[in-house]
Amino acid sequence: MSEREKQAIAGTGSLTGDALEAEDVLEGAEPWEPIETKLVFWSFAVAVIALIIGLVFVPSSIFH
């Protein structure tokens, strides 16, 4: 698809997938920093720990 066709489709306000390619959407994206990787990993780790604690305490509090 030519650049002119992309601009014509994008200017219509339609939500079709033909308007933008993945490269166009990610063109101005910032690079992924290593601290962000650690943040995501530790967020999942804390969520798993909270889930395990919840699964232990909630049933025991209901049965006692």
Contact map, one row per residue, 1 for C-alpha under 8 A:
1110110000000000000000000000000000000000000000000000000000000000
1111110000000000000000000000000000000000000000000000000000000000
1111111000000000000000000000000000000000000000000000000000000000
0111111100000000000000000000000000000000000000000000000000000000
1111111110000000000000000000000000000000000000000000000000000000
1111111111000000011100000000000000000000000000000000000000000000
0011111111100000001000000000000000000000000000000000000000000000
0001111111110000000000000000000000000000000000000000000000000000
0000111111111100011000000000000000000000000000000000000000000000
0000011111111100001100000000000000000000000000000000000000000000
0000001111111100000000000000000000000000000000000000000000000000
0000000111111100000000000000000000000000000000000000000000000000
0000000011111110000000000000000000000000000000000000000000000000
0000000011111111000000000000000000000000000000000000000000000000
0000000000001111101000000000000000000000000000000000000000000000
0000000000000111111000000000000000000000000000000000000000000000
0000000000000011111110000000000000000000000000000000000000000000
0000010010000001111110000000000000000000000000000000000000000000
0000011011000011111110000000000000000000000000000000000000000000
0000010001000000111111011000000000000000000000000000000000000000
0000000000000000111111111000000000000000000000000000000000000000
0000000000000000000111111100000000000000000000000000000000000000
0000000000000000000011111110000000000000000000000000000000000000
0000000000000000000111111110000000000000000000000000000000000000
0000000000000000000111111111000000000000000000000000000000000000
0000000000000000000001111111100000000000000000000000000000000000
0000000000000000000000111111100000000000000000000000000000000000
0000000000000000000000001111110000000000000000000000000000000000
0000000000000000000000000111111000000000000000000000000000000000
0000000000000000000000000001111100000000000000000000000000000000
0000000000000000000000000000111110000000000000000000000000000000
0000000000000000000000000000011111011000000000000000000000000000
0000000000000000000000000000001111111000000000000000000000000000
0000000000000000000000000000000111111100000000000000000000000000
0000000000000000000000000000000011111110000000000000000000000000
0000000000000000000000000000000111111111000000000000000000000000
0000000000000000000000000000000111111111100000000000000000000000
0000000000000000000000000000000001111111110000000000000000000000
0000000000000000000000000000000000111111111000000000000000000000
0000000000000000000000000000000000011111111100000000000000000000
0000000000000000000000000000000000001111111110000000000000000000
0000000000000000000000000000000000000111111111000000000000000000
0000000000000000000000000000000000000011111111100000000000000000
0000000000000000000000000000000000000001111111110000000000000000
0000000000000000000000000000000000000000111111111000000000000000
0000000000000000000000000000000000000000011111111100000000000000
0000000000000000000000000000000000000000001111111110000000000000
0000000000000000000000000000000000000000000111111111000000000000
0000000000000000000000000000000000000000000011111111100000000000
0000000000000000000000000000000000000000000001111111110000000000
0000000000000000000000000000000000000000000000111111111000000000
0000000000000000000000000000000000000000000000011111111100000000
0000000000000000000000000000000000000000000000001111111110000000
0000000000000000000000000000000000000000000000000111111111000000
0000000000000000000000000000000000000000000000000011111111100000
0000000000000000000000000000000000000000000000000001111111110000
0000000000000000000000000000000000000000000000000000111111111000
0000000000000000000000000000000000000000000000000000011111111100
0000000000000000000000000000000000000000000000000000001111111110
0000000000000000000000000000000000000000000000000000000111111111
0000000000000000000000000000000000000000000000000000000011111111
0000000000000000000000000000000000000000000000000000000001111111
0000000000000000000000000000000000000000000000000000000000111111
0000000000000000000000000000000000000000000000000000000000011111
